[in-house]
Amino acid sequence: MSETVDRLTRVANLPPDCADVGGELRAALGDDLALLALFVSPAADFAAVCAAASEALPEVAVIACTTAGEIDRGYVEGRIVAVGLPKAHFRAATVVFPDLGALDAARQVRELILARKATMRAGPDFHHEFAFLMVDGITMREDALMRMVAQGLGPVPLFGGSAGDGQQFHRCLVAHNGRVMTNAAVLAFLRTDCPIKVFSFDHLEPGDKRMVVTEADRDGRIVRRINDEPAAREYARILGKDPDQLSTFTFAAHPLVVRVGGQYYVRSIQRVTEDGDLVFYSAIDEGVVLTLAQTRDIAETLEQDLQAIAKMGDLDRVLICDCVLRRQEAEQTQASRTMSDSFRRHDVVGFSTYGEQYGATHVNMTMTGVAFFHPQQPARR
């Protein structure tokens, strides 16, 4: 189904075994795009999908990543979700970080600055801008990347997501113009004549139970001891749970937050090791004070947040990066259908992530994104 009429943004949803990805994308989205973003299920042949898209749309900047689930006006699985931003309303410039283990700050910050200037020159009459990031979700290098990216962002609001691999946590992929990469990231600067709102939402409130990380492997995001006790056992004791029964649902239902600069940021647990250590999704270190958070109703909070966005203007669509832990919580609490209804009402698309980026920070258990609004039409004389 074509979305080339009366939309600021365009979306296509293809099966993972689509025989003509390039042709379907051209038919659904048109070829007058500044940027094409692909959110690709691990069930698809990622390299083939990216190659086909780039060959069919050679003048378009194409960025892509694998997912932990897709979102197209509702939670979907095993799909290729494509978002096209047409040249009539957008200008784009991309920056590739091909090796997150060997970041060259001087060179890559310069590339960021030049890319932003390129969009300013290409769209001098477009007065709104944002940056969108895709990054390999199992490298554990998002925090280092964000520290560097912050130096080249200037005042540009950024959001992004860490690529996923379903529930496997084995191999995440990103791509730029058909080039498939691991341990890499790609950032797109967008300039537009559409009013926008970059945001980050969650459904958490800090509680009154605290714990201190007393032994950790910072590089591996591993906590070995909490309150000078084995980490998993102490976390379970504070929850009143059996340490042998800790699961991804436990971590989603009982998240931890850390206070930085007066704000709380989530530090989600990914898994328990055989040794009883806790592996986190984002940066963690010795001496950090963790607070056990309380969760509000995830579906009710989502609808309230999206309603607040919708009231800001004539909403066209919302593009999001939504933590896979939120998706898991929705499934465990039978809230998936209600949340999908909210996504449908507010025309939300995107993907489920292994982590999110907002501003200069790598976070978890959040939904980050950008809302696009129709420009106000000038009054007729």
N, C-alpha and C positions, 0 to 999 in steps of 0.2 A: 504493500500500500504506500503510495507516494505522500510525502509530507512537504512538498515544495511550494504549497500555496498557503499564504496567510500565516506563516509561522516564522518566527525569528530563528528558531533552532529546529532541527529535523532529526528523526529517529528511525532506525530500521532494526528489525529483530529477525534473525535468521537461524535456522537449525544448524547444529554443529557439522553436519555432513552435507551442507549446501553445495550443489554441484557447480554453481556459477556465482561465487561470492562477489566478484567484481561487477558482473552484470546486474545482480540484484541490488548492490549498493548504489550504482549509478541510477538505476530506475527509481529507487526509493528516495534517494537524497539529492540527486542531480550532481553535476560536475562543477558547479560554481561555488565550491567550498574553500574557505580559508584554512580550515582544520577539520580532520576526521579523527575521532577518538573511538577505538574499538575495545570493548570489554569482552574477552573471549573465554568461554568455558574450557577447562582442561580436557573436556570430551572432544574438542575440535583439534584439528591439525593446525597449531598456532602459526607455524612458519608458512604453511600454504595459504592460510587466511590473510596474513599480512602481505605476502607477496602478491596475491590476487588483488587486494585492495589498492596497493601502490601501483600496480600495472594498469588497473582500470582508471585510476585517478592520478596520473603522473604529475599534474600541476598542483596537487593538494598535499599539504603536510599531514602525514598519517602517523599517529602514535597509537600504541596498543599495549595491553597487558593481559596476563591470565588472571583469573578471579577465584574467589571463594564463594561464588554465586553471583548471579546477575540480577539487576533490578530494571524492569520496564513497566512502569505504572503498576507495580506489584512485584513481589519476590518471584523470580523464575530461576530455573536450573537448566543447565545444558544448552545454553543459547549463545549466540553471537549478537551482542547489543552494540549498535553503532550510533554515534551522535555526530551530526554534521553541523558545522557553524558556517553559514554562507558568507561570501565576500560582501554581499550587500550591507551587512551589519557588523562584520568582524575583520580584523587584521591579525595575523598570527606570525610569530617567530619562535623557533624551537632551539633548545640547547640540550646536547647529549652529554651524559656523564658515563662513559663506557666502562670505567673500572672504579667502583666505590672503594676499593682497597688502596688506590693510589690517586687520591684526589689532589689536583694541582690547583691550589687556591688562587694564586696570582693569575694564571691563565683562564681558569674557568669563571672567576668573578668578572674578569674582563669580558668574557663571552656573554655573561648574563647582562651586563650593562649595555653591550652593543646590541643584543637581541631586543631589549626593551626600547632602545633608541630607534631600532628598525621599525617597530610597530608604531612609534610616534610619528615617524616620517611617512609611513604608509597610510596612516589614518589621522591626519592633522585635525580633522573635524570631529573625530571620535574622542569623547572626553571621559570615558569610563575604561578602567583596565583592571585585570587580575592575572594571576599566574596559576597554572594547573600542573601538578607534579604526579608522575607515575614512577614508582621505585620498586626494585626487587624486594619482596617482603620477608626473605629468610636470610638476608646478608648480615643483619644486625648492624647496619651502617647508616640507618636513617638519621640518627642523632648527629653524627659527624657531618653528614651531608647537609642537614638543615643549618648547622652552625655556619657552614661555608656559604650556602645559598643566601642566608640573611644578609651577607655583606654586599650582595649584588642586587637585592630586591628593591632598594629604595622604599618609597611609600606604597608599593604595589601589594594589595592583599593576596595571600596565597592560600590555596587548599590543595589537598592531594590524598592519594591512597597508596598503600603498599600492596603490590600484586600478590595474588593468592594462588593456591594450588588445591582447590577444593578443601578437603579435610586432611590432605596427605602431608603437608609441610615438608615437601621433598624438593621441588624444583619450580621456581617462579620465573616467568619470562616477561620482558618488556621489549618493545620494538619501536624503531623509528624509520619510516619510509622503507619498510620491508626488511630492515636489518634487525635480526633477532639477537637479543643479548641477555645474559645473566649477570648478576652482581653489578647492575647498571641502573641508571635512571634517565628519564627524559622530562624536561620541563618546557611548557609552552607559555609564552607571554601572549595574552589576548587583549586587544583594544577594540572597543565597540561603541556604537552610538546608542546602545540599549542601556538604560539604568540597570544596575546589578546590585546584589547583596551577597557578599561572601560571609559564611556563618559557620559556627560549630555548635552542635547541640549534644546534650547528654541527658540522662534521666537519673542522675546521682546526687546525693547530698552527703556531706561528710558527717560521720557519726562521732561517738565519744570514745571508741576503742582504738588505742594506738599501740604500735609496736616499732621496735628499732632494728634495723638491719645491722647485725654485728659481724657478719662475714659474708663477702660477696666476691664474685668474679665479674668485674665491671665489663670487660670486653665480651664475655659470654652471656651477659645479662642473667647470671645465675646467682641466686641467694642461697647460701649454705646454712646460715644460722640467723635466727630471729630471737631477740632477747636472750642471746647466748644459748639458745636451744636449737636442735635440728629444725630447719626451716618449715618443712611440710607439717611436722608433728606440732610445732608451736602454732602455726596458722590454724590447723584443725582444732587445737585446744581452745583457741580464742573464739572460734566459731561454735564450739560445742559439737564438733563432728568427729567421726572415726577417721583417722589419718589414712587408713587403707581404702576409704570410700571417696576420696577427693576426685573430682571429675571436671570436665570443661563446664558443665552446668554449675557446679559449685563455684568455680571461679567467676562465671558470668553473674551469678546471683549474689556473690559476696566480693565485689571488687575492692581494690585498694587505691587510695589517692595520696598524693604528696603535695604539700603546700610550697609553692614557689612564687615569691614576689606578691604575696597576698591572694593568689589564686590557687585553686586545687586542680591538679592534673592527674588523670588516671594512670596507674601502673598495673596493667592487667597481667595475670599469670597465664602462661601458655600451657604448662604441663608440670608434672612431678617426675623427677628422674628416679631411677632404680635405687639411688643412694639417699632418696628423701630430700633432695634439693628442689628448689622452685625455679623454673625458667620463666623469665618475664618477656613480654612483647617489646618493651622499651627500656630506656636507660635506668639503671639501678646501681647503687653504690653503698659501701659501708657508711654507717652513720645516718643514713636517710631514715626519717621518721615516717612511717606509713600509717595512714588512718583508714579504718574499715568504713567503707561507704554504705549508705542505705539507698536502696533503689526505689524510685517512684514507679507507678504504672507505666510501662514502656509504651504501650499503644496510646494511652490517653495523653501522655507527654508529647509524643510524636505529633498527634493531631493538633494539639495546642500550639506547638512550635510552627507547624506548617501553616496554620491559620494566621498566625502573626506575620509570617512572611507574605502570605497572599494579600493581606491588608495594606501592604506597602505600595501597591501599584497594580497595573494591569498585567498580571502574571502570565508569562508565556510557558515557562517550564523551569524545573529545578533539576540540576545535575548534582549527584551526591556520591560520596565515598563513605560507606557505612560499615562499621566494624563487624567482622564475622561473629564476634561474641554477642552482639545485639541480635543478630539473626538467630543464633543458637538459643538465646533467652526467649525470643519470640516463639520459637518452635516448642520449647519446653513448657512454656506457660500458655500454649494455645492462643497466642496473640498474633500469629502470622497473618491470618486472614484479615483481621481488623487493621493491621498495619498496611497490608497490601491495599485495602480499601482507601486508606489515607493517601498512599502513594498514587493511586489512580485518580482520586479527586483533585490532587494538586499537580498532576502530570510530572511525576518524579521518575528519573532514570539514573542509572549508574551501576555500581558494583559493590559487592561485599569484599572487605579488605582484611589484610593481616595487620593493619595499623593505619593511622591517618596522620596527615600533616595539616597544621593550621598556623599561619604566620610563620614564625621561625621554630616551631615546636613540633616534635613527633609525639603523638598521643595515641590512646587506645580507648575502646568502648565509647566512641563518639560517632556522630554523623557530621561530616564536614561537607560543604558544598557551595554552590553559587546559584542564586535565583536570577532569572532573566525576566525583565519587564519590557513591555512595549513602550517605545518612546512616545511621549505626549505629542499629539498632532497639533501643529500651529493653528490658531483660530482663523477661520475664514474671514476675509475682509468683507 
